[in-house]
Amino acid sequence: MKRERKLVLLSHCILNVNAKVEGIATSKSGITELVTSLMNRGYGIIQLPCVEQDMCGIRRWGQVEEQLNHPRFRKRCEELLEPVVMQVRDFVEHGYTVSAVIGLDGSPSCGVNETCSGEWYGEIGDGHNTMERASTLTSKKEPGVMMAVLKEMFEKVGLDIPFYAADETNPKRDTEILLEKICGTLEN
């Protein structure tokens, strides 16, 4: 049998950029350098769900963590992640290695080390303080909502899997950095 018994979990848009908010994609399809490098090293890939698209659709506006961090959104994260957590648990219990969860910093859902934050809410347009609220947008050093929920769910079932963030702005350099963290080497 040729399988390596190694797995990683990737944020949905690392494999499918089409799920991103319109206007923020940095590639045509996904982070191909990272995906192909992982697969070339024998890693199977589990694609995480895109809870933002599930809840708000493809025509959604960009959001901040404060908009998504409410009970119903967190509950939907749990619902979508439960089969993933059970699948990962099954793999681990049968001798597979799950080496990492890779998210995207800045995302209000999939940020690992930082998430988009601010007083972004209300009506958009003239007379609604849109630009004033937009000026509050920043990054805060906390995970996005879905990544926080996933980590909590892993802890409940006794799984300790490292979380890393991909950087789409320099995929070649970032792939090398992530491979070093995940694989311990850059060699094939």
C-alpha positions as CSV (number, residue, x, y, z in Angstrom):
1,M,0.0,0.0,0.0
2,K,1.5,3.3,-1.0
3,R,-0.4,5.7,1.3
4,E,1.7,7.7,3.7
5,R,-0.9,8.0,6.5
6,K,-0.2,11.8,6.8
7,L,-2.8,14.4,6.7
8,V,-3.3,18.2,6.9
9,L,-6.5,20.2,7.2
10,L,-6.7,23.3,5.0
11,S,-9.1,26.3,5.1
12,H,-11.6,26.0,2.3
13,C,-10.3,28.9,0.2
14,I,-6.7,27.6,0.1
15,L,-8.1,24.9,-2.2
16,N,-11.0,27.0,-3.7
17,V,-10.4,30.7,-3.9
18,N,-13.9,31.1,-5.4
19,A,-15.4,30.9,-1.8
20,K,-13.7,34.2,-0.8
21,V,-15.4,37.5,-0.6
22,E,-15.5,39.1,-4.0
23,G,-12.4,41.2,-4.7
24,I,-9.9,39.7,-2.3
25,A,-8.6,36.6,-4.2
26,T,-4.9,36.7,-4.8
27,S,-4.8,33.8,-7.3
28,K,-7.0,32.1,-9.9
29,S,-7.8,29.0,-8.0
30,G,-6.0,28.6,-4.6
31,I,-2.6,28.4,-3.1
32,T,-1.3,25.9,-5.6
33,E,2.3,26.0,-4.4
34,L,1.3,24.9,-0.9
35,V,-1.2,22.3,-2.0
36,T,1.0,20.6,-4.6
37,S,4.0,20.7,-2.3
38,L,2.1,19.0,0.5
39,M,0.7,16.3,-1.9
40,N,4.1,15.7,-3.4
41,R,5.4,15.0,0.2
42,G,2.6,12.4,0.7
43,Y,0.1,14.4,2.6
44,G,-3.6,13.8,2.1
45,I,-5.7,17.0,2.4
46,I,-9.0,17.5,4.3
47,Q,-10.7,20.6,3.1
48,L,-12.5,22.6,5.9
49,P,-15.9,24.0,5.2
50,C,-16.4,27.7,4.4
51,V,-18.9,28.7,7.1
52,E,-19.1,32.3,5.8
53,Q,-20.3,31.1,2.4
54,D,-22.7,28.6,4.1
55,M,-24.2,31.3,6.2
56,C,-24.0,34.4,4.0
57,G,-23.6,33.2,0.4
58,I,-21.1,34.1,-2.3
59,R,-22.4,37.7,-2.6
60,R,-21.6,38.6,1.0
61,W,-19.7,41.7,2.1
62,G,-16.5,41.5,3.9
63,Q,-17.0,41.0,7.6
64,V,-15.2,41.3,10.9
65,E,-14.8,38.8,13.8
66,E,-17.2,40.8,16.0
67,Q,-20.0,40.3,13.4
68,L,-19.5,36.6,13.3
69,N,-18.8,35.8,16.9
70,H,-22.3,35.2,18.0
71,P,-24.1,32.0,19.2
72,R,-25.8,31.0,15.9
73,F,-22.6,31.4,13.8
74,R,-20.6,29.5,16.4
75,K,-23.3,26.8,16.4
76,R,-23.2,26.5,12.6
77,C,-19.4,26.2,12.8
78,E,-19.9,23.3,15.2
79,E,-22.4,21.7,12.9
80,L,-20.2,21.9,9.8
81,L,-17.0,20.9,11.7
82,E,-18.4,17.9,13.6
83,P,-18.0,15.4,10.7
84,V,-14.5,16.7,10.1
85,V,-13.5,16.3,13.8
86,M,-15.0,12.8,13.8
87,Q,-13.1,11.9,10.6
88,V,-9.8,13.3,12.1
89,R,-10.4,11.4,15.3
90,D,-10.9,8.2,13.3
91,F,-7.7,8.7,11.4
92,V,-5.7,9.4,14.5
93,E,-7.1,6.4,16.3
94,H,-6.0,4.2,13.4
95,G,-2.4,5.3,13.3
96,Y,-2.5,8.3,10.9
97,T,-0.7,11.5,11.6
98,V,-2.6,14.7,11.3
99,S,0.3,17.2,11.1
100,A,-1.5,20.6,10.9
101,V,-4.5,22.8,10.4
102,I,-3.7,25.6,8.0
103,G,-5.8,28.7,8.0
104,L,-5.5,32.3,6.6
105,D,-4.6,35.1,8.9
106,G,-6.9,38.1,8.6
107,S,-10.0,36.1,8.0
108,P,-12.8,36.6,10.5
109,S,-13.4,32.8,10.4
110,C,-10.2,31.2,9.4
111,G,-7.6,33.4,10.9
112,V,-5.1,31.5,13.1
113,N,-2.9,34.2,14.8
114,E,-4.9,37.3,13.8
115,T,-8.4,38.2,12.6
116,C,-10.1,41.2,11.0
117,S,-11.7,43.4,13.7
118,G,-13.5,46.7,13.9
119,E,-16.7,48.6,14.4
120,W,-18.0,47.4,11.0
121,Y,-21.8,47.1,11.0
122,G,-25.0,49.0,10.1
123,E,-26.2,50.5,6.8
124,I,-23.7,51.3,4.0
125,G,-23.9,54.5,2.1
126,D,-24.1,58.3,2.4
127,G,-25.3,59.5,5.8
128,H,-24.6,56.2,7.6
129,N,-21.1,56.8,8.8
130,T,-19.7,54.1,6.6
131,M,-16.3,55.6,6.1
132,E,-16.0,56.4,9.8
133,R,-16.7,52.7,10.7
134,A,-14.4,51.5,7.9
135,S,-11.6,53.5,9.5
136,T,-11.9,51.3,12.6
137,L,-10.9,48.2,10.7
138,T,-7.8,46.6,12.1
139,S,-6.2,43.3,12.9
140,K,-6.4,41.8,16.3
141,K,-4.2,39.0,17.7
142,E,-6.9,36.3,18.1
143,P,-8.1,33.4,15.9
144,G,-11.1,33.7,13.7
145,V,-14.3,32.3,14.9
146,M,-14.3,29.0,13.1
147,M,-10.6,28.3,14.0
148,A,-11.4,29.0,17.6
149,V,-14.4,26.6,17.5
150,L,-12.3,23.9,15.8
151,K,-9.6,24.2,18.4
152,E,-12.2,23.9,21.2
153,M,-13.7,20.8,19.5
154,F,-10.3,19.1,19.1
155,E,-9.6,19.7,22.8
156,K,-12.9,18.1,23.8
157,V,-12.0,14.9,22.0
158,G,-8.4,14.9,23.1
159,L,-6.7,15.9,19.8
160,D,-3.7,18.2,19.9
161,I,-3.0,19.4,16.4
162,P,-0.9,22.5,15.6
163,F,-2.5,25.4,13.8
164,Y,-0.6,27.5,11.2
165,A,-1.5,30.4,9.0
166,A,-0.8,30.6,5.3
167,D,0.3,33.9,3.7
168,E,-1.2,34.4,0.3
169,T,0.9,37.5,-0.5
170,N,4.1,35.4,-1.1
171,P,3.0,31.8,-1.7
172,K,6.5,30.5,-2.7
173,R,8.2,31.8,0.4
174,D,5.3,31.0,2.6
175,T,5.1,27.4,1.3
176,E,8.8,26.9,2.3
177,I,8.1,28.2,5.8
178,L,5.0,26.1,6.3
179,L,6.8,23.0,4.9
180,E,9.6,23.5,7.4
181,K,7.1,23.7,10.3
182,I,5.0,20.8,9.2
183,C,7.5,18.4,7.6
184,G,10.7,19.6,9.3
185,T,12.5,19.7,6.0
186,L,12.2,21.3,2.6
187,E,13.3,18.2,0.7
188,N,10.9,15.9,-1.2
